Amino acid sequence: MAKEITIKEALKLVNDGDHLVAGMAASEGREFFMHLHEIADTINHVTIDNCLPLHPYEFMINDVYKNNFTINSWFFSGDLRKAFKHGNIAFIPNQLHFAGAKRAQFKPPNIFIGNATPPDKHGFVSLSLSNVYEKKMIEQADIVILEINPHLPRTLGDLEVHENDIDYFVRVDYPAPELPDAEPNEKDKMIGKHIAEYIHDGDTIQLGIGGIPNAVALALTNKKDLGVHTEMLTTGFMKLYQSGAITGKKKSLHRGKMVAAFALGTKELYAFIDDNPAVSILDGNYVNDPMVIGQNDNQVSINTTIEVDLTGQCASESIGTVQFSGTGGQTDTATGAQRAKNGRSFIALYSTANVKNPATGERQPMSKIVSTLKPGAAVSLSRNDVDYVVTEYGVAALRGTSIKDRVERLITIAHPDFREQLMEEAREIGYI
C-alpha cells in the first residue's frame, strides 16, 4: 500500500539527474511543484516534463534556477512562453495520442507526480481530471507520488488505480484548478453560427478551448441527440448536456457516454462529472487515436488555428519560429473525424489580428489568411488534412480542391481589406 509522506519528504526523493513527469493541466501535483525550487541547492540537472502547467512555479519561471532544472513541455502555457528566454525550456513535438508513449520510449520517468481523489473503500483512487498519459506514466515510473485531494471530482472510466500501485501519498487540501469559461465575443458567435449550420442532430462532436469553441457550443443548444468524443471535456459540454442537446443516443461508439481524455473548466463542471456514469475519462492514447475517432459515425472535429496559408496549411502552435502553444490533439481529431462515416473537420480563426508594427510601435490589423506562413512556422495540420476553414466571413470547403480552388475559396472568407492584396500575392507566387 502507498505510504503517506509530507511534501518535504517527497522532495527528498529527487536525486541528481532524475527525470520527473507531471500530470497534465489540473492533474499536476501543485504542492510538490510549488516547493520544488527549495531543493535547488542540493540537486542538479533535474528534468521535468509537463503539459499546460496552470501555475507560475518558481523552478519554472525564475531564471535563478535555470541551471538546476530543465523543463520540456508537450503544450506551452503563458508562463512557459514568458520563461522561454531563460534557455532551459524546450517544446516536445507530438501528436497527443502518442505524446506520453513516445516520450517514455525516449526517456522513461524516474518519478511521476500527479494528483488523485482519496482511496475508496476498495483502495482505488481516481486520477480525476486527466488520463491523457498519467496512467501510462504511473506504470512506467520508478517512483509514483500522488497528491490526495478531497476536492477533486471522482471521475469514472479507466483511470482508477489501486493504492498498491502507488508508492507515496501526500495529503493536500486545495481547490481543483479551474479554467474560467471564456465569454464568446461577436466574432466568436458569428463563427459559431457558421459551423453550427454544418452540424446535424445525432452528430458526435469534439471541441477545443476558448471563445470560438464556447460559441460553437452555444450555437448548438437547439440540436438533438448530440454525442461527445473529445480530447478535452469543457464547461460548454456540460451546458449542452443540461440543455438536453447531448444524449449520446445516436453514437456508434460508447453509446450514451461522453468520452474524453481530460477535463478542465469551472467548479460547476467538476460537480457535474463527479461520480457521473454518463462521463468516461479514458486513456488519451485510445481517445485521440484517429482510428478510434473514425469509428464514430458523424464525428465532427472543431479546432482553432493561428494562421492559414492560401494552400490550406495551418500554423496552430507557433508564430514563426516562436513556440506559442502546442499541437495538442488537432491532427488526431481532424484526421480522425474525416475517417468517420459522414465525418467533418473544421478549423476556425478570426480573419485578422492586431499586430504591433515594429517601426511605429502601434498595433494594426493583419490578415490571418496569408499567401505564405511566417518563416519557420510549424505546420500543425498539413494542407492534405484540412477539410473546412471558417472565419467570421464564412466557410471555405477545401476537401478535394486544387490549389487554385483553395486560393479562391480562402480569399472569399478573408477580411475584405486584404482580399485584393492576397489575390495579387497568389498571382506573384504562381498559385493562380
C-alpha positions as CSV (number, residue, x, y, z in Angstrom):
1,M,0.0,0.0,0.0
2,A,1.1,3.6,-0.6
3,K,3.0,5.2,2.2
4,E,1.8,8.6,3.4
5,I,4.5,11.3,3.5
6,T,4.9,15.1,3.6
7,I,5.9,17.4,0.8
8,K,9.4,17.8,2.3
9,E,9.8,14.0,2.4
10,A,8.6,13.8,-1.2
11,L,11.1,16.3,-2.3
12,K,13.9,14.3,-0.7
13,L,13.2,11.5,-3.2
14,V,14.5,13.6,-6.1
15,N,18.1,12.9,-7.0
16,D,20.6,14.5,-9.4
17,G,19.8,13.7,-13.0
18,D,16.3,12.5,-12.3
19,H,13.6,12.7,-14.9
20,L,10.2,13.9,-13.4
21,V,6.9,13.8,-15.2
22,A,4.0,16.0,-14.1
23,G,0.3,15.3,-14.6
24,M,-1.4,17.4,-17.3
25,A,-3.0,20.8,-16.5
26,A,-5.3,20.3,-13.5
27,S,-3.7,17.0,-12.7
28,E,-0.3,18.3,-11.9
29,G,0.9,17.9,-8.3
30,R,0.6,21.5,-7.4
31,E,2.1,21.4,-3.9
32,F,5.1,19.4,-4.9
33,F,6.0,21.7,-7.8
34,M,5.3,24.8,-5.7
35,H,8.1,23.7,-3.4
36,L,10.5,22.1,-5.9
37,H,12.8,25.1,-6.2
38,E,13.5,24.7,-2.4
39,I,15.9,21.8,-3.1
40,A,17.8,23.6,-5.9
41,D,20.9,23.9,-3.7
42,T,21.0,20.1,-3.2
43,I,20.4,18.8,-6.7
44,N,21.5,19.4,-10.3
45,H,20.3,18.5,-13.8
46,V,16.8,17.5,-13.0
47,T,14.4,17.3,-16.0
48,I,10.7,18.0,-15.7
49,D,8.2,17.1,-18.4
50,N,4.8,18.9,-18.2
51,C,1.8,19.7,-20.3
52,L,-0.1,23.0,-20.0
53,P,1.0,23.8,-16.5
54,L,-1.5,26.1,-14.7
55,H,0.7,27.8,-12.1
56,P,3.8,30.1,-12.2
57,Y,6.1,27.7,-10.4
58,E,9.3,29.3,-9.1
59,F,11.5,26.5,-10.6
60,M,10.0,27.2,-14.0
61,I,9.8,31.0,-14.2
62,N,12.7,32.2,-12.1
63,D,16.0,32.2,-14.1
64,V,17.9,31.7,-10.8
65,Y,17.1,28.0,-11.2
66,K,17.8,27.6,-14.9
67,N,20.9,25.6,-14.2
68,N,19.2,23.2,-11.8
69,F,16.0,22.4,-13.8
70,T,15.3,21.7,-17.4
71,I,11.7,21.9,-18.5
72,N,10.3,20.0,-21.5
73,S,6.6,20.6,-22.4
74,W,4.1,19.0,-24.7
75,F,2.0,22.2,-24.6
76,F,3.2,25.7,-23.7
77,S,1.3,27.8,-21.2
78,G,1.7,31.6,-20.9
79,D,4.1,31.1,-18.0
80,L,6.3,28.9,-20.2
81,R,6.2,31.4,-23.1
82,K,7.4,34.1,-20.8
83,A,10.2,32.0,-19.2
84,F,11.4,30.5,-22.5
85,K,14.1,33.2,-22.7
86,H,15.9,31.6,-19.8
87,G,17.2,28.9,-22.1
88,N,16.2,25.9,-20.1
89,I,12.7,25.3,-21.6
90,A,12.0,23.2,-24.7
91,F,9.0,22.0,-26.6
92,I,8.3,18.4,-27.3
93,P,6.7,18.0,-30.8
94,N,3.9,15.5,-30.6
95,Q,0.5,14.2,-31.6
96,L,-1.3,14.0,-28.3
97,H,-2.4,10.4,-28.5
98,F,1.3,9.3,-28.9
99,A,2.8,12.0,-26.6
100,G,3.3,10.0,-23.4
101,A,4.1,6.7,-25.1
102,K,6.8,8.2,-27.4
103,R,8.3,10.3,-24.6
104,A,8.6,7.3,-22.3
105,Q,10.3,5.3,-25.0
106,F,12.9,8.0,-25.4
107,K,13.3,9.0,-21.7
108,P,11.5,6.8,-19.1
109,P,10.4,8.7,-16.0
110,N,12.1,8.2,-12.7
111,I,9.3,9.9,-10.8
112,F,5.7,10.7,-11.7
113,I,3.9,13.4,-9.7
114,G,0.2,13.9,-10.1
115,N,-3.0,14.2,-8.1
116,A,-6.0,12.0,-7.3
117,T,-9.0,11.5,-5.2
118,P,-8.7,9.8,-1.8
119,P,-8.9,5.9,-2.0
120,D,-12.4,4.5,-1.9
121,K,-13.4,1.6,0.3
122,H,-11.8,-0.8,-2.1
123,G,-8.4,1.0,-2.2
124,F,-8.9,2.7,-5.6
125,V,-8.1,6.3,-6.3
126,S,-9.4,8.1,-9.4
127,L,-6.9,10.2,-11.4
128,S,-9.9,12.6,-11.7
129,L,-9.2,15.3,-14.3
130,S,-6.8,13.7,-16.7
131,N,-5.9,10.4,-18.3
132,V,-4.0,11.7,-21.3
133,Y,-0.8,10.0,-20.3
134,E,-1.0,9.8,-16.5
135,K,-1.9,6.2,-16.0
136,K,0.7,5.1,-18.5
137,M,3.4,7.1,-16.8
138,I,2.4,5.6,-13.4
139,E,3.0,2.2,-14.9
140,Q,6.4,3.3,-16.3
141,A,7.8,5.4,-13.4
142,D,10.3,4.1,-10.8
143,I,8.5,6.1,-8.1
144,V,4.9,7.4,-8.1
145,I,3.8,10.2,-5.9
146,L,0.2,11.3,-5.8
147,E,-1.3,14.3,-4.0
148,I,-4.5,13.1,-2.5
149,N,-7.1,15.8,-2.7
150,P,-10.7,15.6,-1.4
151,H,-11.7,18.5,-3.6
152,L,-11.2,16.6,-6.8
153,P,-14.1,15.0,-8.6
154,R,-14.2,11.2,-8.7
155,T,-14.5,10.6,-12.4
156,L,-15.1,7.2,-14.0
157,G,-13.6,5.4,-17.0
158,D,-10.3,3.6,-17.0
159,L,-8.4,6.0,-14.7
160,E,-8.8,4.1,-11.5
161,V,-5.6,3.0,-9.8
162,H,-5.2,0.8,-6.7
163,E,-3.2,2.2,-3.9
164,N,-1.0,-0.9,-4.0
165,D,0.4,0.5,-7.3
166,I,1.3,3.9,-5.8
167,D,4.5,4.4,-3.8
168,Y,3.6,7.6,-1.9
169,F,0.6,9.7,-1.0
170,V,0.8,13.3,0.1
171,R,-2.4,14.7,1.7
172,V,-3.3,18.1,0.3
173,D,-6.2,20.5,0.6
174,Y,-6.5,22.9,-2.3
175,P,-9.4,23.7,-4.7
176,A,-9.4,21.8,-8.0
177,P,-7.7,24.1,-10.5
178,E,-10.3,25.9,-12.7
179,L,-10.4,27.4,-16.2
180,P,-12.8,30.3,-16.4
181,D,-15.5,29.9,-19.1
182,A,-14.4,32.4,-21.8
183,E,-17.4,34.6,-22.9
184,P,-17.7,34.5,-26.7
185,N,-17.4,37.9,-28.4
186,E,-19.3,38.9,-31.6
187,K,-16.7,37.3,-33.9
188,D,-16.8,34.1,-31.9
189,K,-20.6,34.0,-32.2
190,M,-20.5,34.6,-36.0
191,I,-18.0,31.7,-36.4
192,G,-20.1,29.5,-34.1
193,K,-23.2,30.1,-36.2
194,H,-21.4,29.3,-39.4
195,I,-20.2,26.0,-38.0
196,A,-23.5,25.1,-36.4
197,E,-25.1,25.1,-39.8
198,Y,-23.0,22.1,-40.7
199,I,-23.8,20.1,-37.6
200,H,-26.8,17.8,-37.6
201,D,-28.9,16.2,-34.9
202,G,-27.2,13.0,-33.8
203,D,-23.7,14.1,-34.7
204,T,-20.8,13.3,-32.3
205,I,-18.6,16.4,-31.6
206,Q,-15.2,17.4,-30.4
207,L,-14.4,20.9,-29.2
208,G,-11.3,22.7,-28.1
209,I,-10.7,25.5,-25.7
210,G,-11.5,29.3,-25.8
211,G,-14.1,31.7,-27.1
212,I,-14.7,30.1,-30.5
213,P,-15.4,26.6,-29.2
214,N,-17.6,28.1,-26.5
215,A,-19.5,30.0,-29.2
216,V,-20.0,26.8,-31.1
217,A,-21.4,25.1,-28.0
218,L,-23.8,28.0,-27.5
219,A,-25.0,27.7,-31.1
220,L,-25.7,24.0,-30.7
221,T,-28.2,24.4,-27.9
222,N,-31.2,23.6,-30.1
223,K,-29.7,20.4,-31.6
224,K,-30.9,17.0,-30.6
225,D,-29.2,13.8,-29.6
226,L,-25.6,15.0,-30.0
227,G,-22.8,12.7,-28.8
228,V,-19.4,13.6,-27.4
229,H,-16.0,12.1,-28.2
230,T,-13.5,14.8,-27.4
231,E,-9.9,15.3,-26.2
232,M,-11.0,17.9,-23.6
233,L,-14.3,18.0,-21.7
234,T,-15.2,21.6,-21.1
235,T,-17.9,23.6,-19.3
236,G,-19.6,24.1,-22.7
237,F,-20.3,20.4,-23.0
238,M,-21.9,20.4,-19.5
239,K,-24.2,23.2,-20.5
240,L,-25.2,21.4,-23.7
241,Y,-25.9,18.2,-21.8
242,Q,-28.0,20.1,-19.3
243,S,-29.9,21.8,-22.1
244,G,-30.9,18.4,-23.5
245,A,-28.9,18.7,-26.7
246,I,-26.4,15.9,-25.7
247,T,-27.8,12.5,-25.1
248,G,-25.3,10.2,-26.9
249,K,-28.2,8.0,-28.1
250,K,-27.1,8.0,-31.7
251,K,-23.4,7.3,-31.1
252,S,-21.9,4.3,-32.9
253,L,-19.1,4.0,-30.3
254,H,-19.6,4.2,-26.5
255,R,-23.3,4.9,-26.9
256,G,-24.7,7.2,-24.2
257,K,-21.3,8.1,-22.9
258,M,-19.5,11.5,-23.1
259,V,-15.9,10.3,-23.8
260,A,-12.9,12.5,-23.1
261,A,-9.2,12.2,-22.2
262,F,-9.2,15.1,-19.7
263,A,-11.5,17.7,-18.2
264,L,-10.7,21.3,-17.5
265,G,-13.2,24.0,-16.6
266,T,-15.3,25.5,-13.8
267,K,-16.3,24.2,-10.4
268,E,-19.7,23.6,-11.9
269,L,-18.2,21.2,-14.5
270,Y,-16.3,19.3,-11.7
271,A,-19.5,18.9,-9.7
272,F,-21.2,17.6,-12.9
273,I,-18.6,15.0,-13.7
274,D,-18.2,13.8,-10.1
275,D,-19.3,10.2,-10.0
276,N,-21.3,10.7,-13.2
277,P,-21.7,7.4,-15.2
278,A,-22.5,9.5,-18.3
279,V,-18.9,10.7,-18.4
280,S,-16.0,8.3,-19.3
281,I,-12.4,9.7,-18.9
282,L,-10.4,7.2,-21.0
283,D,-6.7,6.7,-21.9
284,G,-5.7,9.5,-24.3
285,N,-3.8,7.0,-26.4
286,Y,-7.2,5.5,-27.1
287,V,-9.5,8.6,-27.1
288,N,-7.3,10.5,-29.5
289,D,-6.3,7.7,-31.8
290,P,-7.5,8.7,-35.3
291,M,-8.5,5.1,-36.0
292,V,-10.7,5.1,-32.9
293,I,-12.2,8.6,-33.6
294,G,-13.1,7.4,-37.1
295,Q,-15.3,4.7,-35.7
296,N,-17.8,7.4,-34.6
297,D,-20.2,7.8,-37.4
298,N,-21.0,11.5,-38.0
299,Q,-17.9,12.7,-36.0
300,V,-17.3,16.4,-36.1
301,S,-14.0,18.0,-35.1
302,I,-13.7,21.7,-34.3
303,N,-10.3,23.3,-33.7
304,T,-8.7,26.7,-34.0
305,T,-5.5,27.9,-35.6
306,I,-3.2,31.0,-35.6
307,E,-2.6,31.3,-39.3
308,V,-3.6,29.6,-42.6
309,D,-1.9,30.0,-45.9
310,L,-3.6,30.0,-49.3
311,T,-2.9,26.3,-49.8
312,G,-4.6,25.4,-46.5
313,Q,-1.5,24.8,-44.3
314,C,-2.4,25.6,-40.7
315,A,0.1,27.0,-38.2
316,S,-1.7,26.4,-35.0
317,E,1.1,26.3,-32.4
318,S,3.8,28.8,-33.3
319,I,4.1,32.3,-34.6
320,G,7.0,32.0,-37.0
321,T,9.8,30.2,-35.0
322,V,8.3,31.2,-31.7
323,Q,6.5,28.3,-29.9
324,F,3.2,29.6,-28.7
325,S,1.2,26.6,-27.5
326,G,1.2,23.1,-28.9
327,T,-0.2,20.7,-31.5
328,G,-2.3,19.0,-28.9
329,G,-4.9,16.8,-30.5
330,Q,-5.6,18.9,-33.5
331,T,-4.1,16.5,-36.1
332,D,-5.5,13.5,-34.2
333,T,-9.1,14.8,-34.2
334,A,-9.1,16.5,-37.6
335,T,-7.8,13.4,-39.4
336,G,-9.9,11.0,-37.2
337,A,-13.1,12.9,-37.9
338,Q,-12.5,12.7,-41.7
339,R,-12.1,8.9,-41.4
340,A,-15.6,8.7,-40.0
341,K,-18.7,7.9,-42.0
342,N,-20.2,11.4,-42.7
343,G,-17.3,13.0,-40.7
344,R,-16.3,16.6,-40.9
345,S,-13.4,18.7,-39.6
346,F,-13.4,22.5,-39.0
347,I,-10.5,24.8,-38.5
348,A,-11.6,28.2,-37.2
349,L,-9.8,31.6,-36.9
350,Y,-10.5,35.3,-36.9
351,S,-9.8,36.9,-40.3
352,T,-7.4,39.4,-38.7
353,A,-5.2,40.0,-35.7
354,N,-4.0,43.3,-34.3
355,V,-0.2,43.1,-34.5
356,K,2.4,45.6,-33.2
357,N,4.2,47.4,-36.0
358,P,8.0,47.2,-35.2
359,A,8.6,50.6,-36.8
360,T,5.8,52.6,-35.1
361,G,5.0,50.5,-32.0
362,E,1.3,50.8,-32.9
363,R,-1.0,47.9,-33.4
364,Q,-2.5,47.4,-36.8
365,P,-4.7,44.8,-38.3
366,M,-3.0,42.0,-40.2
367,S,-4.7,39.2,-42.2
368,K,-4.5,35.7,-40.6
369,I,-5.1,34.2,-44.0
370,V,-1.8,34.7,-45.7
371,S,-0.1,33.9,-49.0
372,T,2.8,32.1,-47.1
373,L,3.2,31.3,-43.5
374,K,5.7,33.2,-41.4
375,P,9.2,31.9,-41.8
376,G,9.8,28.9,-39.5
377,A,6.1,28.4,-38.6
378,A,5.3,24.9,-37.5
379,V,2.6,23.3,-39.8
380,S,0.3,21.7,-37.2
381,L,-2.2,20.5,-39.8
382,S,-1.0,19.8,-43.3
383,R,-3.0,21.1,-46.3
384,N,-3.6,17.4,-47.1
385,D,-5.7,17.1,-43.9
386,V,-7.7,20.3,-43.9
387,D,-11.4,20.0,-44.5
388,Y,-13.4,23.2,-43.7
389,V,-11.8,26.6,-42.8
390,V,-14.0,29.1,-41.0
391,T,-13.8,32.8,-40.3
392,E,-16.4,35.4,-39.3
393,Y,-16.9,35.9,-43.1
394,G,-17.9,32.3,-43.9
395,V,-16.8,28.8,-44.6
396,A,-14.3,27.5,-47.2
397,A,-14.7,23.9,-48.0
398,L,-11.2,22.6,-49.1
399,R,-11.6,18.8,-49.2
400,G,-10.6,17.6,-52.6
401,T,-9.9,21.0,-54.1
402,S,-6.9,22.2,-56.2
403,I,-4.5,24.9,-55.1
404,K,-6.3,27.3,-57.4
405,D,-9.7,26.4,-55.9
406,R,-8.3,26.9,-52.4
407,V,-6.8,30.3,-53.1
408,E,-10.2,31.5,-54.4
409,R,-12.2,30.0,-51.6
410,L,-9.9,31.1,-48.8
411,I,-9.8,34.7,-50.1
412,T,-13.6,34.9,-50.0
413,I,-13.5,34.3,-46.2
414,A,-10.5,36.6,-45.6
415,H,-11.1,40.2,-44.4
416,P,-12.3,42.4,-47.3
417,D,-9.5,44.8,-46.7
418,F,-6.9,42.1,-47.6
419,R,-8.6,40.2,-50.4
420,E,-7.1,42.2,-53.3
421,Q,-3.6,42.0,-51.8
422,L,-3.9,38.3,-51.3
423,M,-5.0,37.8,-54.9
424,E,-2.0,39.8,-56.1
425,E,0.4,37.7,-54.0
426,A,-1.2,34.5,-55.1
427,R,-0.5,35.5,-58.8
428,E,3.1,36.6,-58.0
429,I,3.8,33.2,-56.3
430,G,2.1,31.3,-59.2
431,Y,-0.8,29.7,-57.3
432,I,-3.2,31.1,-60.0
